Amino acid sequence: MADATVGAGDGHLSVPALLHHNATRHGDKAAYREKEYGVWQNWTWAQTEKEVEALALGLINLGVNKGDFIAIIGRNRPYLYWAMVAAQSVGAVPVPLYQDAVAEEMAYVLDHCGARFVVAGDQEQVDKVLEIQDRLSNLEHMIYLDPRGMRKYDHSRLHEYSHVQEQGRAARDELTPELERRRSALGYDDTCVMLYTSGTTGKPKGVVLSNRNIIETAKASSEFDHLRAGDEVLAYLPMAWVGDFIFSIGQAYWTGFCVNCPESPDTMMTDLKEIGPTYYFAPPRIFETQLTSVMIRMEDAGKFKQWLFRHFMAHARKVGPAILDGKPVGIWDRFKYALGEVAIYGPLKNTLGFGRVRVGYTAGEAIGPEIFDFYRSLGINLKQLYGQTEASVFITQQPDGEVRSDTVGVPSPGVEIRIAENGEVFYRSAGTFVEYYKNPESTADTKDPEGWVATGDAGFIEEGSGHLRIIDRAKDVGQMADGRLFAPKYVENKLKFFPNILEAVVFGADRETCTAFINIDLTAVGNWAERNNIAYASYQELAGHPRVLETIQAHVEEVNASVAEDDMLSGCQIHRFLVLHKELDADDGELTRTRKVRRKIIAEKFDDLVTALYDGSDSIYTETEVTYEDGRKGKIRATLEIRDAKVVPTAGKAAA
């Protein structure tokens, strides 16, 4: 593996130290690319070090002290990654925030960490902070990157990013000794970054991660998958998420590979095709969306193309994963697969931007096995990992040749795992977080004195293979009224395999039967409506259309048949369901910013709908408060139809 031998033993005790190493060893190699105005711009590692140093000097000039917290808010851009490394270089702590967070959410994080400085990507982010600045007693200065729209603002405490760098360069002779002193003082156990959890059950917690956590994890995970300096990644996921930090900072600085930033979220798929990354990560939601897009396009294709696609994809599902894993496959099957590669698989991978992917990962939520197998059948080395912010991401990974849709792999290098008597998964490793900031009680509840961390997930380790299987969130796993196991995520993931279903929430703990809320996928169902000349004016109208409800019912009943085959979880078949009149939304508090379902909040908010699912009602009138894009509140009203779904009788208990 190229240049993956640096680390603590070589005296590289911080991310800025790794930056200097890369600038020395890979000085003329591309470190960052960004597409702007349709043109890709490049920065080498040597140029990156100069950009980071200029900003670091500017931060010192602005009054940043060791231990200060600097919030970073914006989309993935090299300049904002540099801001995080510049903050580390001067002994400060970078705190990236979710760019789509509303001002109220930002207020909590900025106040909790006591940020003295904010680096904002554009006017929109600046406006959010200005809206809440009266509540931020520690905030002193804001630096903005994009000057558009900022000319008439009061600049007494506002500073343009490039000007801060210019001031740093101008004071280079005076401030360099102080910068060198701070950089050389950085230790392996000093704080590298603070990342806030998504807060599925309450207020977000500030997870303190050290240089040791990030560098040791980056080293181990890079070696596990043979990542190297020649790899390319696309940085498009939220900078506030630990996965982006470990991929775009930790592993990038360890291996020296190039981080590519798309022009905007709207151009991400186009930019993905142009870059053709060799190392790629996406949550299940992205893979589901891409698969939905493929299926929609095939529905619009001619009959011969549809036949060709179905024929070769059936063969790919049969032999593709085995060929990918290097297992024995007959000559005729290999030849037919090669034909499929020319006719279907290759062009499809190029269309998706996956033509060069050598290692791909998905995590964050369980991915539907059918979706997972679809991509691997194309020859894409997609694997699952299991991780948490508190672990610096990696807890388990799937080794090449041992990839399965029903496990999350074996312990990552240097990670220990144990299963408690109640089935909860515990781990400890060099990546284990230092603490929750200002929250010793939660720290003690999560991490014991021996370093074992409670994941909150229920699972078990398979005998023989040593692979970990996650059942569900420990707090969500329960029992039906008759004692059978209740694991809602298992069923929800099966439902979300269907392109028409975007989200699902299953209820049933301590009840006789399971029921579900379902969100349709507006893109997929809207495309179907257009092809069938069905007019609709809104999501709500389409979601309540009789033919849509019939289609969703067919999906639910197909899932029931699949769930019935699992003796342990057969009680989780859905007896009644409704299609929600609105999409579940993070702005309405129903999802986290990483799009995880806030199950308790949804149950409380839609209590009338849950009640109707269980009291035998055929329909229910409801009013729901929603948040519009401009922050205004409003109400939507609807009468929802409740449908019974056919269930499969099982040995455990006769189905109704």
LUMBAVO-774303 format. One line per field, with one value per residue (C-alpha): chain; y, x negated, z; residue number from 1; residue in three letters. Coordinates in pm, whole numbers, plus 50000, padded with zeros to 5 digits. Layout:
BEGIN
chain: c(A|...) $
c2: c(Y|...) $
c1: c(X|...) $
c3: c(Z|...) $
n: c(NUM|...) $
res: c(ALA|...) $
This chain:
BEGIN
chain: c(A|A|A|A|A|A|A|A|A|A|A|A|A|A|A|A|A|A|A|A|A|A|A|A|A|A|A|A|A|A|A|A|A|A|A|A|A|A|A|A|A|A|A|A|A|A|A|A|A|A|A|A|A|A|A|A|A|A|A|A|A|A|A|A|A|A|A|A|A|A|A|A|A|A|A|A|A|A|A|A|A|A|A|A|A|A|A|A|A|A|A|A|A|A|A|A|A|A|A|A|A|A|A|A|A|A|A|A|A|A|A|A|A|A|A|A|A|A|A|A|A|A|A|A|A|A|A|A|A|A|A|A|A|A|A|A|A|A|A|A|A|A|A|A|A|A|A|A|A|A|A|A|A|A|A|A|A|A|A|A|A|A|A|A|A|A|A|A|A|A|A|A|A|A|A|A|A|A|A|A|A|A|A|A|A|A|A|A|A|A|A|A|A|A|A|A|A|A|A|A|A|A|A|A|A|A|A|A|A|A|A|A|A|A|A|A|A|A|A|A|A|A|A|A|A|A|A|A|A|A|A|A|A|A|A|A|A|A|A|A|A|A|A|A|A|A|A|A|A|A|A|A|A|A|A|A|A|A|A|A|A|A|A|A|A|A|A|A|A|A|A|A|A|A|A|A|A|A|A|A|A|A|A|A|A|A|A|A|A|A|A|A|A|A|A|A|A|A|A|A|A|A|A|A|A|A|A|A|A|A|A|A|A|A|A|A|A|A|A|A|A|A|A|A|A|A|A|A|A|A|A|A|A|A|A|A|A|A|A|A|A|A|A|A|A|A|A|A|A|A|A|A|A|A|A|A|A|A|A|A|A|A|A|A|A|A|A|A|A|A|A|A|A|A|A|A|A|A|A|A|A|A|A|A|A|A|A|A|A|A|A|A|A|A|A|A|A|A|A|A|A|A|A|A|A|A|A|A|A|A|A|A|A|A|A|A|A|A|A|A|A|A|A|A|A|A|A|A|A|A|A|A|A|A|A|A|A|A|A|A|A|A|A|A|A|A|A|A|A|A|A|A|A|A|A|A|A|A|A|A|A|A|A|A|A|A|A|A|A|A|A|A|A|A|A|A|A|A|A|A|A|A|A|A|A|A|A|A|A|A|A|A|A|A|A|A|A|A|A|A|A|A|A|A|A|A|A|A|A|A|A|A|A|A|A|A|A|A|A|A|A|A|A|A|A|A|A|A|A|A|A|A|A|A|A|A|A|A|A|A|A|A|A|A|A|A|A|A|A|A|A|A|A|A|A|A|A|A|A|A|A|A|A|A|A|A|A|A|A|A|A|A|A|A|A|A|A|A|A|A|A|A|A|A|A|A|A|A|A|A|A|A|A|A|A|A|A|A|A|A|A|A|A|A|A|A|A|A|A|A|A|A|A|A|A|A|A|A|A|A|A|A|A|A|A|A|A|A|A|A|A|A|A|A|A|A|A|A|A|A|A|A|A|A|A|A|A|A|A|A|A|A|A|A|A|A) $
c2: c(50000|50336|50566|50429|50381|50716|50756|50811|50602|50837|51146|51248|51325|51544|51612|51925|51703|51464|51760|51860|51501|51490|51833|51699|51355|51425|51797|51808|51553|51670|51691|51870|51937|52153|52220|52585|52744|52408|52386|52162|52346|52161|52217|52005|51900|52170|52436|52304|52342|52705|52779|52623|52803|53143|53091|52968|53282|53489|53317|53398|53756|53762|53653|53278|53118|52761|52571|52802|52644|52738|52640|52547|52575|52510|52261|52050|52287|52265|52602|52470|52156|52385|52588|52275|52195|52561|52559|52247|52408|52694|52466|52543|52286|52272|52206|52141|52200|52063|52320|52247|52301|52582|52873|52726|52403|52598|52811|52509|52379|52720|52806|52463|52462|52835|52905|53233|53212|53088|53013|53023|52918|53184|53451|53198|53056|53402|53509|53210|53296|53667|53570|53407|53611|53778|53436|53359|53537|53393|53467|53737|53703|53543|53459|53406|53234|53344|53727|53736|53941|54043|54391|54594|54395|54545|54423|54521|54150|54000|53906|53768|53439|53556|53875|53676|53475|53794|53940|53617|53628|53993|53909|53591|53701|53821|53532|53226|53159|53150|52920|52688|52683|52587|52324|52157|52148|51941|51602|51266|51296|51657|51721|51689|51767|51787|51639|51656|51344|51350|51349|51082|51082|51429|51719|51649|51562|51697|51399|51487|51296|51315|51302|50947|50851|50989|50890|50536|50472|50620|50407|50079|50128|50241|49935|49708|49813|49886|50252|50443|50784|50726|50686|50940|51017|51243|51458|51533|51415|51662|51789|51765|51388|51173|50963|51262|51367|51028|50986|51343|51436|51126|50875|51144|51284|50938|50796|51118|51050|51326|51474|51596|51847|51877|52214|52188|51925|51963|51868|51590|51302|51466|51539|51180|51055|51296|51205|50831|50776|50464|50482|50569|50589|50650|50586|50341|50635|50731|50377|50343|50670|50567|50229|50403|50624|50318|50143|50454|50484|50117|50158|50432|50223|50018|49657|49513|49717|49611|49245|49280|49447|49187|48896|49002|49130|48790|48633|48896|48821|48453|48475|48838|48833|48502|48643|48956|48745|48529|48212|47931|48005|47801|47910|47962|48169|48380|48432|48534|48770|48924|48986|49147|49367|49502|49536|49630|49631|49847|50122|50121|50155|50442|50612|50583|50703|50368|50251|50287|50204|49964|49987|50107|50125|50188|50245|50464|50254|49893|49856|49630|49303|49324|49670|49559|49249|49453|49664|49373|49175|49454|49390|49689|49598|49740|49644|49725|49873|49934|50243|50536|50889|50770|50508|50749|50553|50202|49918|49640|49602|49333|49177|49111|48765|48767|49018|48939|49143|49008|49097|49406|49218|49138|49372|49638|49612|49702|49684|49450|49356|49185|49117|49185|48946|49162|49145|49497|49538|49688|49778|49939|50055|50324|50519|50531|50891|51091|51222|51400|51767|51915|51594|51362|51177|51069|50987|50756|50597|50524|50440|50241|50283|50000|50179|49963|50168|50081|50113|50107|49842|49482|49209|48886|48739|48438|48122|48015|48327|48577|48824|49066|49082|49385|49327|49680|49964|49804|50051|49970|49592|49465|49208|49174|49119|48742|48745|48729|48948|49299|49457|49742|49835|49485|49532|49898|49814|49549|49803|50063|49827|49912|50227|50359|50367|50637|50586|50357|50356|50034|50012|49704|49689|49533|49512|49221|49326|49549|49854|50107|50462|50484|50773|50735|50836|51136|51093|50728|50750|51082|50924|50638|50888|51078|50758|50664|51013|51058|51426|51541|51877|51782|51508|51478|51424|51162|50980|50938|50820|50481|50322|50437|50286|49959|49950|50017|49748|49498|49594|49556|49211|49102|49209|49020|48702|48758|48836|48524|48310|48423|48224|48468|48780|48644|48832|49162|49127|49445|49406|49764|50066|50418|50638|50965|51292|51454|51350|51300|51596|51696|52055|51922|51724|51387|51289|51371|51567|51231|51120|50873|50826|50989|50711|50846|51195|51055|50835|51134|51380|51143|50982|51018|50821|50544|50518|50490|50210|50003|50093|49953|50288|50290|50651|50939|51318|51493|51832|51858|52155|52180|52402|52559|52618|52984|52890|52981|52744|52622|52341|52073|51886|51547|51250|50937|50594|50306|49970|49610|49400|49026|48841|48489|48245|48117|47835|48076|48211|48199|48528|48709) $
c1: c(50000|49856|49751|49972|49681|49683|49846|49786|49472|49325|49405|49717|49942|50205|50387|50172|49863|50006|50075|49709|49607|49825|49704|49350|49405|49690|49636|49739|50022|50386|50524|50853|51072|51381|51614|51709|51891|51868|51487|51283|51019|50725|50507|50198|50092|49823|50080|50320|50057|50001|50376|50423|50120|50239|50578|50419|50204|50515|50701|50419|50427|50802|50749|50815|50674|50581|50894|51139|51427|51468|51796|51785|52112|52162|52156|51852|51584|51203|51197|51416|51206|50903|51079|51105|50735|50639|50839|50653|50321|50373|50490|50859|51139|51341|51713|51884|52263|52526|52573|52945|53008|53248|53131|53293|53094|52773|52842|52827|52495|52325|52430|52348|51991|51945|51812|51618|51579|51791|51673|51980|52002|52236|52495|52763|52552|52445|52810|52898|52626|52714|53075|52967|52657|52829|52844|52475|52284|51947|51966|51717|51636|51780|51581|51771|51644|51875|51895|52210|52480|52254|52141|52391|52361|52203|51844|51733|51743|51776|51468|51425|51232|50982|50916|50839|50589|50437|50395|50232|49985|49909|49825|49633|49297|49456|49697|49516|49321|49650|49809|49508|49524|49891|49854|49557|49747|50032|50044|50192|50455|50548|50892|50907|51275|51609|51908|52266|52482|52802|53016|53277|53398|53313|53072|52758|52446|52100|51871|51508|51265|50888|50606|50543|50906|50902|50552|50554|50896|50792|50477|50653|50946|50721|50500|50806|50922|50578|50657|50377|50264|50405|50763|51037|51336|51638|51709|52080|52225|52272|51944|52098|52129|51848|51832|51743|51479|51310|51320|51242|50999|50883|50828|50747|50465|50340|50320|50281|50576|50772|51097|51338|51612|51917|52037|52369|52612|52806|52503|52380|52484|52328|52009|52002|51995|51717|51493|51559|51439|51245|51354|51717|51952|52326|52601|52874|53096|52863|52841|53219|53269|53029|53197|53536|53399|53275|53611|53800|53578|53630|54007|53979|53753|53863|53974|53649|53435|53660|53623|53245|53220|53435|53258|52903|52992|53142|52811|52615|52809|52726|52349|52236|52156|51968|51755|51688|51572|51347|51550|51575|51822|51873|51721|52059|52189|51871|51906|52270|52180|51908|52170|52389|52097|52074|52448|52589|52365|52079|52297|52518|52219|52084|52424|52433|52071|51954|51742|51414|51530|51281|51425|51776|51947|52290|52385|52592|52904|52954|52979|53241|53078|53234|53084|52745|52740|52844|52526|52296|52446|52323|51968|51954|51757|52021|51979|52144|51983|52121|52014|52095|51976|51846|51628|51475|51698|51556|51679|51712|51626|51677|51355|51336|51473|51691|51954|52316|52632|52743|52434|52222|51894|51622|51462|51251|50877|50810|51178|51311|51681|51892|52264|52440|52696|52980|52834|52687|52362|52060|51720|51389|51104|50843|51121|51342|51442|51297|51623|51949|51871|52013|52206|52024|52347|52410|52041|52054|52379|52230|51863|51755|51420|51268|51353|51647|51907|52278|52401|52771|52809|52918|52734|52539|52214|52255|52078|51816|51802|51755|51976|52196|52567|52760|53129|53245|53199|53201|53465|53684|53659|53941|54212|54558|54839|54808|54434|54305|54010|54082|53807|53954|53642|53627|53970|53916|53606|53796|54067|53814|53674|53976|53903|54253|54184|53954|54000|54190|54255|54380|54564|54645|54452|54673|54963|55145|55057|54817|54927|54739|54716|54581|54438|54452|54153|54283|54034|54114|54490|54510|54339|54589|54877|54751|54719|55074|55220|55313|55326|55234|55166|54968|54794|55103|55336|55111|55056|55431|55507|55689|55450|55149|55302|55363|54998|54870|55101|54951|54602|54705|54853|54541|54330|54563|54502|54126|54140|54353|54059|53849|53968|53810|53973|54290|54503|54395|54628|54826|55199|55310|55141|55198|55010|54917|55041|54696|54336|54154|53918|53619|53750|54065|53858|53970|53626|53274|53046|52901|53259|53300|53657|53742|53980|54099|54165|54358|54570|54654|54713|54942|55102|55449|55336|55180|55501|55706|55482|55569|55934|56070|56138|56161|56046|55923|55936|55620|55451|55072|54840|54565|54260|54218|53879|53878|53933|54303|54542|54869|55122|55226|55553|55644|55875|55662|55785|55676|55630|55615|55333|55336|55103|54962|55056|54750|54680|54623|54977|55253|55272|55599) $
c3: c(50000|49900|50181|50454|50694|50866|51204|51570|51564|51306|51508|51314|51610|51444|51120|51054|51091|50832|50603|50622|50551|50238|50121|50150|49998|49753|49697|49330|49357|49363|49717|49647|49347|49331|49045|49013|48719|48544|48562|48792|48995|49150|49455|49518|49867|49861|49766|50028|50301|50197|50193|50538|50677|50549|50713|51036|51053|50984|51269|51510|51384|51450|51811|51807|52121|52201|52303|52126|51938|51572|51406|51035|50841|50470|50187|50104|49981|50002|50181|50464|50502|50517|50786|51002|50961|51015|51339|51450|51353|51600|51880|51835|51799|51474|51518|51182|51175|50938|50663|50631|51001|51084|51299|51612|51582|51523|51830|52060|51921|51901|52255|52396|52265|52327|51979|51960|51582|51292|50939|50713|50351|50218|50288|50382|50664|50780|50799|51016|51265|51264|51341|51667|51755|52053|52220|52157|52430|52326|51953|51850|51480|51167|50854|50529|50217|49934|49920|49705|49875|50163|50052|50254|50577|50890|50871|51219|51314|50966|50766|50416|50411|50149|50347|50661|50457|50311|50658|50768|50479|50551|50912|50825|50967|51290|51352|51210|51532|51727|51468|51480|51860|51857|51583|51751|52081|51935|52105|52012|52283|52210|52064|51686|51627|51806|51623|51742|51736|51533|51846|51773|52135|52263|52234|52028|52227|52146|52080|52152|51927|51971|51718|51840|51769|51415|51306|51447|51294|50960|50958|51044|50804|50518|50556|50578|50230|50080|50022|49855|49737|49390|49510|49445|49668|49624|49930|49919|50251|50541|50683|51030|50993|51131|50814|50600|50852|50859|50480|50370|50649|50838|50558|50300|50511|50611|50257|50055|49824|49649|49784|49515|49601|49372|49248|49432|49560|49234|49023|49250|49025|48718|48910|49038|48679|48582|48876|48871|49229|49320|49686|49751|50043|50046|50299|50191|50096|49809|49674|49702|49513|49237|49202|49182|48904|48713|48745|48630|48322|48239|48262|48000|47774|47474|47508|47370|47611|47898|47799|47764|48105|48281|48111|48196|48543|48627|48526|48721|49038|48992|48933|48971|49346|49310|49025|49230|49525|49308|49361|49104|48822|48505|48175|48006|48298|48291|47916|47949|48234|48014|47745|48009|48113|47758|47701|48042|48349|48219|48068|48379|48614|48405|48410|48789|48823|48964|48672|48867|49220|49380|49731|49812|50150|50291|50654|50882|50837|50737|50360|50203|50096|49750|49696|49826|49607|49300|49313|49390|49102|48871|48989|49227|49540|49774|50139|50468|50773|51117|51303|51525|51585|51923|51749|51495|51254|51232|51455|51195|50827|50566|50433|50060|49988|50302|50195|50282|50293|50632|50838|50896|50894|51146|51402|51234|51306|51668|51769|52039|52051|52314|52339|52670|52817|52685|52333|52326|52133|52314|52166|52256|52035|51977|51804|52114|52187|52474|52621|52559|52601|52924|52984|53226|53313|52953|52910|53213|53092|52749|52823|53127|53310|53104|52778|52668|52480|52470|52110|52185|51912|51958|51772|51790|51657|51430|51535|51287|51067|51351|51164|51355|51278|51393|51462|51543|51787|52133|52251|51949|51978|52194|52211|52072|52321|52266|52336|51978|51881|51750|51532|51326|51127|50980|50822|50730|50529|50333|50252|50138|49878|49662|49457|49536|49912|50047|50421|50657|51031|51189|51523|51729|52058|52328|52083|51923|51566|51371|51173|50960|50830|50476|50273|49896|49684|49492|49207|49143|49196|49010|48710|48720|48738|48433|48229|48321|48257|48622|48714|49063|49222|49532|49724|49942|49647|49487|49819|49860|49505|49506|49256|49459|49771|49584|49472|49823|49960|49714|49837|50202|50137|49949|50247|50481|50281|50312|50685|50746|50628|50928|51229|51474|51324|51163|51415|51256|50956|50894|50951|50880|50722|50597|50353|50523|50379|50413|50377|50706|50736|50949|50958|51129|51379|51241|51107|51215|50981|50874|50793|51078|51195|51528|51619|51955|51819|51522|51751|51972|51687|51496|51799|51642|51337|51546|51747|51428|51299|51606|51674|51348|51177|50799|50776|50993|50955|51074|51085|51093|51145|50885|50831|50488|50323|50428|50792|50808|50983|50840|50864|50620|50655|50516|50553|50528|50423|50646|50474|50595|50455|50403|50640|50622|50900|51087|51327|51615|51611|51354|51168|51163) $
n: c(1|2|3|4|5|6|7|8|9|10|11|12|13|14|15|16|17|18|19|20|21|22|23|24|25|26|27|28|29|30|31|32|33|34|35|36|37|38|39|40|41|42|43|44|45|46|47|48|49|50|51|52|53|54|55|56|57|58|59|60|61|62|63|64|65|66|67|68|69|70|71|72|73|74|75|76|77|78|79|80|81|82|83|84|85|86|87|88|89|90|91|92|93|94|95|96|97|98|99|100|101|102|103|104|105|106|107|108|109|110|111|112|113|114|115|116|117|118|119|120|121|122|123|124|125|126|127|128|129|130|131|132|133|134|135|136|137|138|139|140|141|142|143|144|145|146|147|148|149|150|151|152|153|154|155|156|157|158|159|160|161|162|163|164|165|166|167|168|169|170|171|172|173|174|175|176|177|178|179|180|181|182|183|184|185|186|187|188|189|190|191|192|193|194|195|196|197|198|199|200|201|202|203|204|205|206|207|208|209|210|211|212|213|214|215|216|217|218|219|220|221|222|223|224|225|226|227|228|229|230|231|232|233|234|235|236|237|238|239|240|241|242|243|244|245|246|247|248|249|250|251|252|253|254|255|256|257|258|259|260|261|262|263|264|265|266|267|268|269|270|271|272|273|274|275|276|277|278|279|280|281|282|283|284|285|286|287|288|289|290|291|292|293|294|295|296|297|298|299|300|301|302|303|304|305|306|307|308|309|310|311|312|313|314|315|316|317|318|319|320|321|322|323|324|325|326|327|328|329|330|331|332|333|334|335|336|337|338|339|340|341|342|343|344|345|346|347|348|349|350|351|352|353|354|355|356|357|358|359|360|361|362|363|364|365|366|367|368|369|370|371|372|373|374|375|376|377|378|379|380|381|382|383|384|385|386|387|388|389|390|391|392|393|394|395|396|397|398|399|400|401|402|403|404|405|406|407|408|409|410|411|412|413|414|415|416|417|418|419|420|421|422|423|424|425|426|427|428|429|430|431|432|433|434|435|436|437|438|439|440|441|442|443|444|445|446|447|448|449|450|451|452|453|454|455|456|457|458|459|460|461|462|463|464|465|466|467|468|469|470|471|472|473|474|475|476|477|478|479|480|481|482|483|484|485|486|487|488|489|490|491|492|493|494|495|496|497|498|499|500|501|502|503|504|505|506|507|508|509|510|511|512|513|514|515|516|517|518|519|520|521|522|523|524|525|526|527|528|529|530|531|532|533|534|535|536|537|538|539|540|541|542|543|544|545|546|547|548|549|550|551|552|553|554|555|556|557|558|559|560|561|562|563|564|565|566|567|568|569|570|571|572|573|574|575|576|577|578|579|580|581|582|583|584|585|586|587|588|589|590|591|592|593|594|595|596|597|598|599|600|601|602|603|604|605|606|607|608|609|610|611|612|613|614|615|616|617|618|619|620|621|622|623|624|625|626|627|628|629|630|631|632|633|634|635|636|637|638|639|640|641|642|643|644|645|646|647|648|649|650|651|652|653|654|655|656) $
res: c(MET|ALA|ASP|ALA|THR|VAL|GLY|ALA|GLY|ASP|GLY|HIS|LEU|SER|VAL|PRO|ALA|LEU|LEU|HIS|HIS|ASN|ALA|THR|ARG|HIS|GLY|ASP|LYS|ALA|ALA|TYR|ARG|GLU|LYS|GLU|TYR|GLY|VAL|TRP|GLN|ASN|TRP|THR|TRP|ALA|GLN|THR|GLU|LYS|GLU|VAL|GLU|ALA|LEU|ALA|LEU|GLY|LEU|ILE|ASN|LEU|GLY|VAL|ASN|LYS|GLY|ASP|PHE|ILE|ALA|ILE|ILE|GLY|ARG|ASN|ARG|PRO|TYR|LEU|TYR|TRP|ALA|MET|VAL|ALA|ALA|GLN|SER|VAL|GLY|ALA|VAL|PRO|VAL|PRO|LEU|TYR|GLN|ASP|ALA|VAL|ALA|GLU|GLU|MET|ALA|TYR|VAL|LEU|ASP|HIS|CYS|GLY|ALA|ARG|PHE|VAL|VAL|ALA|GLY|ASP|GLN|GLU|GLN|VAL|ASP|LYS|VAL|LEU|GLU|ILE|GLN|ASP|ARG|LEU|SER|ASN|LEU|GLU|HIS|MET|ILE|TYR|LEU|ASP|PRO|ARG|GLY|MET|ARG|LYS|TYR|ASP|HIS|SER|ARG|LEU|HIS|GLU|TYR|SER|HIS|VAL|GLN|GLU|GLN|GLY|ARG|ALA|ALA|ARG|ASP|GLU|LEU|THR|PRO|GLU|LEU|GLU|ARG|ARG|ARG|SER|ALA|LEU|GLY|TYR|ASP|ASP|THR|CYS|VAL|MET|LEU|TYR|THR|SER|GLY|THR|THR|GLY|LYS|PRO|LYS|GLY|VAL|VAL|LEU|SER|ASN|ARG|ASN|ILE|ILE|GLU|THR|ALA|LYS|ALA|SER|SER|GLU|PHE|ASP|HIS|LEU|ARG|ALA|GLY|ASP|GLU|VAL|LEU|ALA|TYR|LEU|PRO|MET|ALA|TRP|VAL|GLY|ASP|PHE|ILE|PHE|SER|ILE|GLY|GLN|ALA|TYR|TRP|THR|GLY|PHE|CYS|VAL|ASN|CYS|PRO|GLU|SER|PRO|ASP|THR|MET|MET|THR|ASP|LEU|LYS|GLU|ILE|GLY|PRO|THR|TYR|TYR|PHE|ALA|PRO|PRO|ARG|ILE|PHE|GLU|THR|GLN|LEU|THR|SER|VAL|MET|ILE|ARG|MET|GLU|ASP|ALA|GLY|LYS|PHE|LYS|GLN|TRP|LEU|PHE|ARG|HIS|PHE|MET|ALA|HIS|ALA|ARG|LYS|VAL|GLY|PRO|ALA|ILE|LEU|ASP|GLY|LYS|PRO|VAL|GLY|ILE|TRP|ASP|ARG|PHE|LYS|TYR|ALA|LEU|GLY|GLU|VAL|ALA|ILE|TYR|GLY|PRO|LEU|LYS|ASN|THR|LEU|GLY|PHE|GLY|ARG|VAL|ARG|VAL|GLY|TYR|THR|ALA|GLY|GLU|ALA|ILE|GLY|PRO|GLU|ILE|PHE|ASP|PHE|TYR|ARG|SER|LEU|GLY|ILE|ASN|LEU|LYS|GLN|LEU|TYR|GLY|GLN|THR|GLU|ALA|SER|VAL|PHE|ILE|THR|GLN|GLN|PRO|ASP|GLY|GLU|VAL|ARG|SER|ASP|THR|VAL|GLY|VAL|PRO|SER|PRO|GLY|VAL|GLU|ILE|ARG|ILE|ALA|GLU|ASN|GLY|GLU|VAL|PHE|TYR|ARG|SER|ALA|GLY|THR|PHE|VAL|GLU|TYR|TYR|LYS|ASN|PRO|GLU|SER|THR|ALA|ASP|THR|LYS|ASP|PRO|GLU|GLY|TRP|VAL|ALA|THR|GLY|ASP|ALA|GLY|PHE|ILE|GLU|GLU|GLY|SER|GLY|HIS|LEU|ARG|ILE|ILE|ASP|ARG|ALA|LYS|ASP|VAL|GLY|GLN|MET|ALA|ASP|GLY|ARG|LEU|PHE|ALA|PRO|LYS|TYR|VAL|GLU|ASN|LYS|LEU|LYS|PHE|PHE|PRO|ASN|ILE|LEU|GLU|ALA|VAL|VAL|PHE|GLY|ALA|ASP|ARG|GLU|THR|CYS|THR|ALA|PHE|ILE|ASN|ILE|ASP|LEU|THR|ALA|VAL|GLY|ASN|TRP|ALA|GLU|ARG|ASN|ASN|ILE|ALA|TYR|ALA|SER|TYR|GLN|GLU|LEU|ALA|GLY|HIS|PRO|ARG|VAL|LEU|GLU|THR|ILE|GLN|ALA|HIS|VAL|GLU|GLU|VAL|ASN|ALA|SER|VAL|ALA|GLU|ASP|ASP|MET|LEU|SER|GLY|CYS|GLN|ILE|HIS|ARG|PHE|LEU|VAL|LEU|HIS|LYS|GLU|LEU|ASP|ALA|ASP|ASP|GLY|GLU|LEU|THR|ARG|THR|ARG|LYS|VAL|ARG|ARG|LYS|ILE|ILE|ALA|GLU|LYS|PHE|ASP|ASP|LEU|VAL|THR|ALA|LEU|TYR|ASP|GLY|SER|ASP|SER|ILE|TYR|THR|GLU|THR|GLU|VAL|THR|TYR|GLU|ASP|GLY|ARG|LYS|GLY|LYS|ILE|ARG|ALA|THR|LEU|GLU|ILE|ARG|ASP|ALA|LYS|VAL|VAL|PRO|THR|ALA|GLY|LYS|ALA|ALA|ALA) $
